[in-house]
Amino acid sequence: MENAARYGQAQKERNRMNLDQVYLDTLHEYLYCHRMLSEYGRYCYRVYRKIVRSHPHDHRAWDGLGQCCQYGYGTAPNLRRAKKYYKKAAKLGNAEAQQSLGWLYESATEPDYRRARKWYARAAAQCSRDATFAIVRLGSLHEHGLGGKKDVQAALKYYRRAAKLGDADAQNAIGFLYDTGRGVRQSYKRALKWYARAATGSFHPEACNNIGNLYHNGLGVKRDVKRAKHWYKLAVRLGNEMAERNLALLQNEVQAAFGR
């Protein structure tokens, strides 16, 4: 009888814990969707604080607090506090917090690229789609030798990994390596292939400009002013400043040719 009672009590406790988890999952979905709205931001910030007091190992709540403090959702922006909360979430294994922490170190007034690499690497090691940004940034840090040894081959490996997950920044970065021949055999055709993936899949502004440049200068393709103009104009509409200059240059060239 005593064993049966213990079993029954243990079962009730498991059921209660399961209900608690379902409640927390639902609550986190709500908070994620509403924290960026000005009328809900303060409420979400308060709820995150309550969750971490009652569930100190809830990594999503610590990450939520970090985002509130970083972006000013319901509280004044405070990067020092954001970093503190992200660290708590990151140490509990939250991939998004790890990559956010990496970005705070990388984008600081006085960047700490070594620590940025460390946290990006932890996020990337989880093989989560939530860590795609971290994988791309790892590629960039390796490509430019920031925070450690310069290694373009390692950069390419990270870019390819992120590109397979559909990341347009990574696809454009691979295209640029082939375009310039950095760490790989130069191939304008391969560059165009990767630029096209980024441009057609995600309307990546820089990739659109890069395609325009290939057609403008006849690199790997037959020179085609009409196509160059199309891609430059698309990049301009997407906010790329380099494309504005390139488009103006192309138009001047055309006018000069007709003027002769």
Secondary structure, DSSP 8 states (H G I E B T S, - for coil): -HHHHHHHHHHHHHHHHHHHHHHHHHHHHHHHHHTTSHHHHHHHHHHHHHHHHH-TT-HHHHHHHHHHHHHTSSS---HHHHHHHHHHHHHTT-HHHHHHHHHHHHSSSS--HHHHHHHHHHHHTTT-GGGHHHHHHHHHHHHHT-SS---HHHHHHHHHHHHHTT-HHHHHHHHHHHHHTSSS---HHHHHHHHHHHHHHH--HHHHHHHHHHHHHTSSS---HHHHHHHHHHHHHTT-HHHHHHHHHHHHHHHHHHH-
